[in-house]
Amino acid sequence: MERAHLVYSTFPDAETALRVGEELVRARLAACVNVIPGMRSVYAWKGAVERGEEAVAVLKTRSGLRDALAEALKARHPYETPIVLHLEVAEADSGTLAWILGETGLAAG
């Protein structure tokens, strides 16, 4: 049974996240991509502690597309090592799930 699935990622800026997000929605790999600009990050990278500004993207899809979405996201992402975190959804409102399924190519049932 298909379930709702979320993917968390970060981008260098909101415009890049929106561009990639739109491509993934148009490809029906995601029903929606929420972009939250203005995040400040502190992270370890190649032996150094870095600081930067990023944008968060939360991608809404279905469980059956998690791998295809991850591959498409990585192929379009500007980072050398994109953050792709899969967040299992315990349950979703029936209307929300039907919308996600419908927008990603499955009829709710």
Buried (B, 14 or more C-beta within 10 A) or exposed (E): EBBBBBBEBBBBBBEBBBBBBEBBBEBBBBBBBEBEBEEEEEEEEEEEEEEEEBBBBBBBBBBBBBEBBBEBBEEBBEEEEBBBEBEEBEEBEEEBBBBBBEBBEBEEE
